[in-house]
Amino acid sequence: MDQLVSYIVKSLVDNPDKVEVTTEQESEKVVIVKVVVDPADLGKVIGKGGRIASSIRTIIKSASAKSGRRFIVKIS
């Protein structure tokens, strides 16, 4: 799942080499995906009114439906 998030975020930003995506197992069924981008690119990832961030979360939710786990995407 982190590869999917990485691909999407790197496609949006001007500095794709500064994108860091890490995963952290919170519990058996919950995984946190942390996305760190360059501060200049943060607005491009979040989008106007959080629309792009919401779309990324929707894509990840749909992609993880069969896995039985819940993925939480945190952007900073």
BELHUJO-V710265 format. One record per backbone hydrogen bond with DSSP energy under -0.5 kcal/mol. CO is the residue of the C=O (numbers start at 1). NH is the residue of the N-H. Records with the same first field share a line. If there is no record, write none. Layout:
# BELHUJO-V710265
CO = NH ; NH
This chain:
# BELHUJO-V710265
1 = 5
2 = 6
3 = 7
4 = 8
5 = 9
6 = 10
7 = 11
8 = 12
9 = 12 ; 13
14 = 16
15 = 18
16 = 19
20 = 36
22 = 34
24 = 26 ; 32
29 = 70
30 = 26 ; 27
31 = 33 ; 72
32 = 24 ; 34
33 = 74
34 = 22 ; 36
35 = 76
36 = 20
38 = 41 ; 42
39 = 42
41 = 44 ; 45
42 = 46
43 = 47
46 = 52 ; 53
47 = 50
48 = 51
50 = 54
51 = 55
52 = 56
53 = 57
54 = 58
55 = 59
56 = 60
57 = 61
58 = 62
59 = 63
60 = 64
62 = 65
64 = 67 ; 68 ; 69
65 = 68
70 = 31
72 = 33 ; 74
74 = 35
